[in-house]
Amino acid sequence: TKLVATKCSAAAKLQIDKTVGLLRDTRADLVKVQEVADYEATNEALQRKINILKSQLKSQRTNAAKGGSAAGAAGAQEAAETESVSAADGEEMDPVERLMQAEDRIAELQLMVNRLEQEKFLAEGDAEAQMMLINGAAAVGSQAQAAEVARLEEELQAAQSDAAKWQKAYEASDFKLKLATEDLDSLQTKYESGVGGLEGHCKKLESELAAAKKSLEEASKAVTGRVEAASKSMEAANKELQRQLAEMVKEKETLEKKTEAAEAEVTAAREEKEEIKASLDIRSKEPAAGSPKAPRGEEVAGSMRDARKIKDLERQLARSNEMMAQLQKRSMDGDSTSKGLAEESKKWQERAESAEAELEELREIVKENETEI
């Protein structure tokens, strides 16, 4: 989930960067469109000036024609001055100069025409020369202004063409801007919804992690308590087993000693019994070989003592055998007890190992939950 959210955020950021780039391009286009609008305004002003120049040229030609018919009486000096002024004006009329210079020339021509109109009633003399001078000056001014008008018309057409081109670019940029704005709004909505869902999932995972940690702590405490209890029980069982084993070893040593002593007594009693039997056999055979004699009292008393002694030894032997059997039984019981204690210790050991494995498994689960978050 975290990887998906990261990819969504990266895609959203990339789209936002693209949208910002489009917005920058659109702003640049808008600046260019504004420049085109300025060019159009300038061209309109130039067109108006061109129209004014055309009307002034027309009125100038009309006035020049009227002034030529009435100025025939001008003197040679005035003609020379007019010729010099016209020549100077003709030299200054350069087609490459700007609109302000054309306006200045038109103003100068207008002043000259006004002056000629004022002097037409006083002028006498060579009317034809004056007319030629005026017509020549008018022709020179008309040619310069016509060239200027033509140049301005070409600039106007070029500016109109640029304006049309930038208008189309502006319309295309505006359409792209609308699409980019819609995409940006859609991406913003998707991004907000994705971030909200991711936050909810993260909160859910955090609650699950907290619950898992709590259960792990409880399980760890329980396992620790069980392990401690098992360890204490094992220690107590081991101590008790060692004590019992020590007692059994001591008792076994004592019984072995007693058994050895009893076996020695039994062996001695058996030997003495054999000797007594042998002597009795010998004595029982003696009367048959010789003359019958009455047994003497001492011999009878000795035989009775020997019989009692034999019985005592047989009883001691039986008791020794019984003690040996008990000793063997107790030894077997001790072995079974030791075996039971060993089995119980093994069980506790297995329980401790199982608890440790369970604790390790819970730790792995918690680590996986933390990694997933």
C-alpha positions as CSV (number, residue, x, y, z in Angstrom):
1,T,0.0,0.0,0.0
2,K,2.8,2.4,0.8
3,L,4.5,1.6,-2.6
4,V,1.2,2.2,-4.4
5,A,0.7,5.6,-2.6
6,T,4.3,6.5,-3.5
7,K,3.7,5.7,-7.2
8,C,0.4,7.7,-7.1
9,S,2.2,10.7,-5.5
10,A,5.0,10.5,-8.1
11,A,2.6,10.4,-11.0
12,A,0.6,13.3,-9.5
13,K,3.7,15.3,-9.0
14,L,4.8,14.6,-12.6
15,Q,1.4,15.7,-14.0
16,I,1.5,18.8,-11.8
17,D,5.0,19.6,-13.2
18,K,3.7,19.2,-16.7
19,T,0.7,21.4,-16.0
20,V,3.0,24.1,-14.5
21,G,5.1,23.9,-17.7
22,L,2.0,24.3,-19.8
23,L,0.9,27.3,-17.7
24,R,4.4,28.9,-18.2
25,D,4.1,28.3,-21.9
26,T,0.7,29.8,-21.9
27,R,1.9,32.8,-20.0
28,A,4.7,33.3,-22.6
29,D,2.1,33.0,-25.4
30,L,-0.1,35.6,-23.6
31,V,2.9,37.9,-23.5
32,K,3.4,37.4,-27.2
33,V,-0.3,38.0,-27.8
34,Q,-0.1,41.2,-25.8
35,E,2.8,42.3,-27.9
36,V,0.8,41.5,-31.0
37,A,-2.1,43.6,-29.6
38,D,0.4,46.4,-29.1
39,Y,1.6,46.0,-32.7
40,E,-2.0,46.1,-33.9
41,A,-2.6,49.3,-31.9
42,T,0.6,50.8,-33.4
43,N,-0.4,49.7,-36.8
44,E,-3.8,51.3,-36.4
45,A,-2.2,54.6,-35.3
46,L,0.1,54.3,-38.4
47,Q,-2.9,53.7,-40.6
48,R,-4.6,56.8,-39.3
49,K,-1.4,58.8,-39.8
50,I,-1.1,57.4,-43.3
51,N,-4.7,58.5,-44.0
52,I,-4.0,61.9,-42.6
53,L,-0.9,62.1,-44.9
54,K,-2.9,61.1,-47.9
55,S,-5.5,63.7,-47.2
56,Q,-2.8,66.3,-46.6
57,L,-1.1,65.4,-49.9
58,K,-4.4,65.7,-51.7
59,S,-5.2,69.1,-50.1
60,Q,-1.6,70.2,-50.8
61,R,-1.9,69.3,-54.4
62,T,-5.2,71.2,-54.7
63,N,-3.7,74.3,-52.9
64,A,-0.6,74.1,-55.0
65,A,-2.6,74.1,-58.2
66,K,-4.6,77.1,-57.0
67,G,-1.5,79.0,-55.8
68,G,0.2,78.4,-59.1
69,S,-2.5,80.1,-61.1
70,A,-2.4,83.2,-58.9
71,A,1.3,83.6,-58.2
72,G,2.6,84.6,-61.7
73,A,3.9,88.0,-60.5
74,A,6.6,86.7,-58.0
75,G,10.1,88.2,-58.4
76,A,13.3,86.4,-59.3
77,Q,14.6,86.7,-55.8
78,E,11.5,85.1,-54.4
79,A,11.8,82.4,-57.0
80,A,15.4,81.8,-56.1
81,E,14.6,81.6,-52.4
82,T,11.7,79.3,-53.1
83,E,13.9,77.1,-55.3
84,S,16.6,76.9,-52.6
85,V,14.0,76.0,-50.0
86,S,12.4,73.4,-52.3
87,A,15.9,72.0,-53.1
88,A,16.7,71.8,-49.4
89,D,13.3,70.2,-48.7
90,G,13.9,67.7,-51.5
91,E,17.3,66.7,-50.0
92,E,15.7,66.2,-46.6
93,M,12.8,64.1,-48.0
94,D,14.4,60.6,-47.5
95,P,12.1,57.6,-47.9
96,V,13.7,55.8,-44.9
97,E,13.0,58.4,-42.3
98,R,10.3,57.9,-39.8
99,L,6.7,59.2,-39.5
100,M,7.6,62.2,-37.4
101,Q,9.9,63.5,-40.0
102,A,7.2,63.1,-42.6
103,E,4.8,65.0,-40.4
104,D,7.4,67.8,-40.1
105,R,7.8,67.9,-43.8
106,I,4.1,68.1,-44.3
107,A,3.9,70.9,-41.8
108,E,6.6,72.8,-43.5
109,L,4.9,72.3,-46.9
110,Q,1.6,73.5,-45.3
111,L,3.4,76.7,-44.0
112,M,4.9,77.3,-47.4
113,V,1.5,76.9,-49.1
114,N,-0.1,79.3,-46.6
115,R,2.7,81.8,-47.2
116,L,2.2,81.5,-50.9
117,E,-1.5,82.0,-50.6
118,Q,-0.9,85.2,-48.6
119,E,1.5,86.5,-51.2
120,K,-0.4,85.5,-54.3
121,F,-2.3,88.8,-54.4
122,L,1.0,90.7,-54.2
123,A,3.2,88.5,-56.3
124,E,3.8,89.7,-59.9
125,G,6.3,88.5,-62.4
126,D,7.1,85.1,-63.8
127,A,4.0,83.1,-63.0
128,E,5.1,80.2,-65.0
129,A,8.4,79.8,-63.1
130,Q,6.7,80.1,-59.8
131,M,4.2,77.4,-60.9
132,M,7.0,75.1,-62.0
133,L,8.8,75.5,-58.7
134,I,5.7,74.8,-56.7
135,N,4.8,71.8,-58.9
136,G,8.4,70.5,-58.5
137,A,8.4,70.8,-54.8
138,A,4.9,69.2,-54.6
139,A,6.1,66.3,-56.8
140,V,9.2,65.7,-54.7
141,G,7.1,65.7,-51.5
142,S,4.4,63.5,-53.0
143,Q,7.0,60.9,-54.1
144,A,8.6,60.8,-50.6
145,Q,5.3,60.6,-48.9
146,A,4.1,57.9,-51.3
147,A,7.2,55.8,-50.6
148,E,6.7,56.3,-46.8
149,V,3.0,55.3,-47.1
150,A,4.0,52.2,-49.1
151,R,6.5,51.2,-46.5
152,L,4.0,51.8,-43.7
153,E,1.4,49.7,-45.5
154,E,3.9,46.8,-45.9
155,E,4.7,47.1,-42.2
156,L,1.0,47.1,-41.4
157,Q,0.4,44.0,-43.5
158,A,3.3,42.2,-41.8
159,A,2.1,43.2,-38.4
160,Q,-1.5,42.0,-39.3
161,S,-0.1,38.7,-40.5
162,D,1.9,38.3,-37.2
163,A,-1.2,39.3,-35.2
164,A,-3.2,36.6,-37.0
165,K,-0.5,34.0,-36.3
166,W,-0.3,34.9,-32.6
167,Q,-4.0,35.0,-32.4
168,K,-4.2,31.4,-33.5
169,A,-1.3,30.5,-31.1
170,Y,-3.2,32.2,-28.3
171,E,-6.4,30.3,-29.1
172,A,-4.5,27.0,-29.2
173,S,-2.7,27.8,-25.9
174,D,-6.0,28.8,-24.3
175,F,-7.5,25.4,-25.3
176,K,-4.4,23.6,-23.9
177,L,-4.7,25.7,-20.8
178,K,-8.3,24.6,-20.3
179,L,-7.4,20.9,-20.8
180,A,-4.4,21.2,-18.4
181,T,-6.6,22.9,-15.8
182,E,-9.2,20.1,-16.1
183,D,-6.5,17.5,-15.8
184,L,-5.0,19.3,-12.8
185,D,-8.4,19.4,-11.1
186,S,-8.9,15.7,-11.8
187,L,-5.5,14.8,-10.6
188,Q,-5.9,16.9,-7.5
189,T,-9.2,15.1,-6.7
190,K,-7.6,11.7,-7.2
191,Y,-4.5,12.7,-5.2
192,E,-6.7,13.9,-2.3
193,S,-8.8,10.7,-2.4
194,G,-5.7,8.5,-2.6
195,V,-4.0,10.3,0.3
196,G,-7.2,10.1,2.4
197,G,-7.5,6.3,1.8
198,L,-3.8,5.8,2.5
199,E,-4.1,7.7,5.8
200,G,-7.0,5.5,6.8
201,H,-5.1,2.3,5.9
202,C,-2.1,3.6,7.8
203,K,-4.2,4.3,10.9
204,K,-5.7,0.8,10.6
205,L,-2.2,-0.8,10.4
206,E,-1.0,1.3,13.3
207,S,-4.0,0.1,15.4
208,E,-3.3,-3.5,14.4
209,L,0.4,-3.0,15.2
210,A,-0.4,-1.6,18.6
211,A,-2.8,-4.6,19.3
212,A,-0.1,-7.0,18.1
213,K,2.5,-5.3,20.3
214,K,0.2,-5.5,23.2
215,S,-0.6,-9.2,22.6
216,L,3.1,-9.8,22.1
217,E,3.9,-8.2,25.5
218,E,1.2,-10.2,27.2
219,A,2.4,-13.4,25.6
220,S,6.0,-12.5,26.4
221,K,5.1,-11.9,30.0
222,A,3.1,-15.2,30.2
223,V,5.9,-17.1,28.5
224,T,8.5,-15.5,30.7
225,G,6.4,-16.4,33.8
226,R,6.0,-20.0,32.6
227,V,9.7,-20.3,31.8
228,E,10.6,-18.9,35.2
229,A,8.2,-21.3,36.9
230,A,9.5,-24.2,34.8
231,S,13.1,-23.2,35.6
232,K,12.3,-23.0,39.3
233,S,10.5,-26.4,39.2
234,M,13.4,-27.9,37.3
235,E,15.8,-26.5,39.8
236,A,13.8,-27.8,42.7
237,A,13.3,-31.2,40.9
238,N,17.0,-31.4,40.2
239,K,17.9,-30.5,43.8
240,E,15.4,-33.1,45.1
241,L,16.7,-35.7,42.6
242,Q,20.3,-35.0,43.6
243,R,19.3,-35.3,47.3
244,Q,17.5,-38.6,46.7
245,L,20.4,-39.9,44.6
246,A,22.8,-39.0,47.3
247,E,20.7,-40.7,49.9
248,M,20.2,-43.7,47.7
249,V,24.0,-43.8,47.0
250,K,24.7,-43.7,50.8
251,E,22.0,-46.3,51.5
252,K,23.2,-48.5,48.7
253,E,26.8,-48.3,50.0
254,T,25.5,-49.2,53.5
255,L,23.4,-52.0,52.1
256,E,26.3,-53.2,50.0
257,K,28.5,-53.3,53.1
258,K,25.8,-55.1,55.1
259,T,25.2,-57.5,52.2
260,E,29.0,-58.2,52.0
261,A,29.0,-58.8,55.8
262,A,25.9,-61.0,55.5
263,E,27.4,-62.9,52.6
264,A,30.5,-63.4,54.6
265,E,28.6,-64.7,57.5
266,V,26.4,-66.9,55.3
267,T,29.5,-68.3,53.7
268,A,31.1,-68.9,57.0
269,A,27.9,-70.5,58.3
270,R,27.6,-72.6,55.2
271,E,31.2,-73.8,55.6
272,E,30.5,-74.5,59.3
273,K,27.3,-76.3,58.3
274,E,29.2,-78.4,55.9
275,E,31.7,-79.2,58.5
276,I,29.0,-80.1,61.0
277,K,27.2,-82.2,58.4
278,A,30.5,-83.9,57.6
279,S,31.2,-84.5,61.3
280,L,27.6,-85.8,61.8
281,D,28.0,-88.1,58.9
282,I,31.2,-89.4,60.3
283,R,29.7,-89.8,63.7
284,S,26.6,-91.5,62.2
285,K,28.9,-94.0,60.5
286,E,31.1,-94.8,63.4
287,P,28.6,-97.1,65.4
288,A,28.0,-99.1,62.4
289,A,31.7,-99.9,62.0
290,G,32.3,-100.8,65.7
291,S,30.3,-102.0,68.7
292,P,27.2,-100.0,69.4
293,K,27.8,-97.4,72.1
294,A,25.4,-95.1,73.8
295,P,26.0,-91.5,72.7
296,R,27.6,-89.5,75.2
297,G,25.9,-86.4,76.7
298,E,28.5,-84.0,75.5
299,E,28.2,-85.2,71.9
300,V,24.4,-84.9,72.0
301,A,24.6,-81.4,73.5
302,G,27.1,-80.4,70.9
303,S,24.9,-81.7,68.1
304,M,22.0,-79.8,69.4
305,R,24.0,-76.6,69.7
306,D,25.2,-77.2,66.2
307,A,21.7,-77.7,64.9
308,R,20.5,-74.5,66.6
309,K,23.4,-72.6,65.3
310,I,22.7,-73.9,61.8
311,K,19.1,-72.8,62.1
312,D,20.2,-69.4,63.3
313,L,22.6,-69.1,60.4
314,E,19.9,-70.2,58.0
315,R,17.6,-67.5,59.4
316,Q,20.3,-65.0,59.1
317,L,20.9,-66.1,55.5
318,A,17.1,-65.8,54.7
319,R,17.1,-62.3,56.3
320,S,20.1,-61.4,54.3
321,N,18.5,-62.6,51.1
322,E,15.4,-60.7,52.0
323,M,17.4,-57.5,52.6
324,M,19.2,-58.1,49.3
325,A,15.8,-58.3,47.6
326,Q,14.6,-55.2,49.3
327,L,17.8,-53.4,48.4
328,Q,17.4,-54.5,44.8
329,K,13.8,-53.3,44.8
330,R,14.7,-50.0,46.3
331,S,17.5,-49.7,43.8
332,M,15.0,-50.3,41.0
333,D,12.6,-47.9,42.6
334,G,15.4,-45.3,42.8
335,D,16.2,-45.9,39.1
336,S,12.5,-45.5,38.2
337,T,12.3,-42.4,40.3
338,S,15.4,-41.0,38.7
339,K,14.0,-42.0,35.3
340,G,10.7,-40.2,36.1
341,L,12.5,-37.1,37.3
342,A,14.6,-37.2,34.1
343,E,11.4,-37.5,32.0
344,E,9.7,-34.7,33.9
345,S,12.8,-32.6,33.4
346,K,12.8,-33.4,29.7
347,K,9.1,-32.4,29.5
348,W,9.8,-29.1,31.2
349,Q,12.7,-28.6,28.8
350,E,10.4,-29.2,25.8
351,R,7.8,-26.8,27.2
352,A,10.5,-24.1,27.6
353,E,11.7,-24.7,24.1
354,S,8.1,-24.5,22.8
355,A,7.5,-21.3,24.7
356,E,10.7,-19.8,23.3
357,A,9.7,-20.8,19.7
358,E,6.2,-19.3,20.2
359,L,7.8,-16.1,21.5
360,E,10.2,-16.0,18.5
361,E,7.2,-16.5,16.1
362,L,5.3,-13.6,17.7
363,R,8.4,-11.4,17.4
364,E,8.6,-12.3,13.7
365,I,4.9,-11.4,13.2
366,V,5.5,-8.0,14.9
367,K,8.5,-7.4,12.7
368,E,6.5,-8.2,9.6
369,N,3.7,-5.9,10.7
370,E,6.2,-3.1,11.3
371,T,7.8,-3.7,7.8
372,E,4.4,-3.7,6.1
373,I,3.6,-0.3,7.8
